[in-house]
């Protein structure tokens, strides 16, 4: 089974309140997620699929873990009004897309 090493990132993630510059926040968040692990950003950018949820492969489990890390980081970097716009989504890539569209 492959191991993913996560770097501990000091400090809080960049914060987006829905009114400030999204492009500024997006660039900072991309670097923040990449500093956790390159794969966290890759899952955010490229999405992932688990073909058999009852029997995921090691790679699928790693992608799911990276998705959870990305979601947690995003949730900690947005205010409650912005969270209301994305709380129904399960994948970090979907959250990212919705934030870009709003």
C-alpha positions as CSV (number, residue, x, y, z in Angstrom):
1,X,0.0,0.0,0.0
2,X,1.4,3.4,-1.0
3,X,1.9,6.0,1.7
4,X,1.2,9.7,1.2
5,X,3.3,12.0,3.3
6,X,1.5,15.2,4.3
7,X,3.5,18.2,5.3
8,X,2.3,20.1,8.3
9,X,1.4,23.5,7.1
10,X,1.8,26.2,9.8
11,X,-0.8,28.9,10.1
12,X,-4.3,29.3,8.9
13,X,-5.3,28.8,5.3
14,X,-6.0,32.0,3.3
15,X,-9.5,33.4,4.0
16,X,-12.2,34.2,1.5
17,X,-15.3,36.1,2.6
18,X,-17.1,36.2,-0.8
19,X,-16.5,39.9,-1.3
20,X,-12.7,40.2,-1.6
21,X,-10.7,39.2,-4.7
22,X,-11.3,35.6,-5.6
23,X,-8.3,35.5,-7.9
24,X,-6.0,36.6,-5.0
25,X,-7.5,33.9,-2.7
26,X,-7.4,31.3,-5.4
27,X,-3.7,31.7,-6.0
28,X,-2.9,31.7,-2.3
29,X,-5.1,28.6,-1.6
30,X,-3.5,26.8,-4.5
31,X,-0.1,27.2,-2.9
32,X,-1.4,26.4,0.5
33,X,-3.0,23.1,-0.7
34,X,0.1,22.2,-2.7
35,X,2.3,22.8,0.4
36,X,0.3,20.1,2.2
37,X,1.1,17.6,-0.6
38,X,1.1,17.9,-4.4
39,X,-1.5,15.3,-4.7
40,X,-4.0,17.3,-2.6
41,X,-3.9,20.0,-5.3
42,X,-4.1,17.4,-8.1
43,X,-7.3,16.0,-6.6
44,X,-8.7,19.5,-6.4
45,X,-7.8,20.3,-10.0
46,X,-8.5,16.9,-11.7
47,X,-11.2,15.3,-9.6
48,X,-11.2,11.5,-9.0
49,X,-13.4,8.5,-9.2
50,X,-13.8,5.5,-6.9
51,X,-15.1,2.7,-9.2
52,X,-16.1,0.3,-6.4
53,X,-16.7,2.0,-3.1
54,X,-16.9,-1.3,-1.3
55,X,-13.4,-2.3,-2.5
56,X,-11.4,0.9,-3.3
57,X,-7.8,0.5,-4.6
58,X,-4.9,2.0,-2.7
59,X,-4.8,4.8,-5.2
60,X,-8.5,5.5,-4.8
61,X,-8.2,5.6,-1.0
62,X,-5.3,8.0,-1.3
63,X,-7.3,10.3,-3.5
64,X,-10.2,10.2,-1.1
65,X,-7.9,11.1,1.7
66,X,-6.5,14.0,-0.3
67,X,-10.1,15.1,-1.1
68,X,-10.9,15.2,2.6
69,X,-7.7,17.3,3.3
70,X,-8.6,19.7,0.5
71,X,-12.3,20.1,1.7
72,X,-11.2,20.7,5.3
73,X,-8.7,23.3,4.2
74,X,-11.3,25.1,2.0
75,X,-13.9,25.0,4.7
76,X,-11.5,26.6,7.1
77,X,-10.7,29.2,4.5
78,X,-14.2,30.5,3.8
79,X,-16.8,32.3,5.8
80,X,-20.2,31.0,6.7
81,X,-22.0,32.7,3.9
82,X,-19.6,31.2,1.3
83,X,-19.9,27.8,3.0
84,X,-23.7,27.9,2.5
85,X,-23.0,28.0,-1.2
86,X,-20.9,24.8,-1.3
87,X,-22.0,22.7,1.7
88,X,-23.9,20.3,-0.5
89,X,-20.9,19.2,-2.5
90,X,-18.8,16.1,-1.7
91,X,-15.7,16.7,-3.8
92,X,-13.2,19.5,-3.4
93,X,-13.0,19.9,-7.2
94,X,-16.8,20.6,-7.2
95,X,-16.5,23.1,-4.4
96,X,-13.6,24.9,-6.3
97,X,-15.7,25.0,-9.5
98,X,-18.7,26.4,-7.8
99,X,-16.6,29.1,-6.0
100,X,-15.1,30.1,-9.4
101,X,-18.6,30.4,-10.9
102,X,-20.1,32.6,-8.1
